[in-house]
Amino acid sequence: MDGAGRCAGAPPSAWRKYRERRSRHSVLDAPIGAEDEGVDVALPAVPAQGGIRLICRPGDSAMPGVAYESGVDLGVFVDGVARTSNWGESILPVTAGDHALGMELNGYVTQHLGPVRTIRFGAANLPIRVAPGQTVTVFYAAPNGPRSPGQFSFSPPPPPAANRYRVAQVVGWWILAGVVLLTFVVIAYLAATKS
């Protein structure tokens, strides 16, 4: 290239002709020179597109103070192919037609000080028909624990029920705190009566 941005050795008229042709075309138009050569450019047919709007609602965490989403990953499948999705809302582009939407949750569990293991739970499947240009909204409600399935629906699900394990933990902690407080009160009372 020379200082003017031309290829070295190219005659100025060729460079001018190239720039004129280039200025008449956008990126999506036919290749430069197609109109000069009488070439008919046919683009491949693109299948009609649609989409699946997936709204994933987490279950109620079994651990007080720990968000459900922090320990559970989504596994979303459209026609058996893994797709990227997050908690909340995700748009999954698909071709128009019939599809099978699948969901699986991956949780991570430790046994005391042992290794971390992955558990799979919350599996759900739903057949969906998407028309050209249509976006189908689907809701997924994750289960509270690994022993119950997840649920797909076309309307917003009700809020998750309180996780019984977490309720038991919170009640247990309050009972333990009450016993410790009562112990201190009894010790203070006995110390005060002896003196």
Beta strands, then each sheet from edge to edge (+ up, - down):
strand 1: 49-57
strand 2: 72-78
strand 3: 81-83
strand 4: 88-95
strand 5: 97-110
strand 6: 116-130
strand 7: 135-141
strand 8: 151-153
sheet 1: 4+ 1- 7- 8+
sheet 2: 3+ 2- 5+ 6-
end
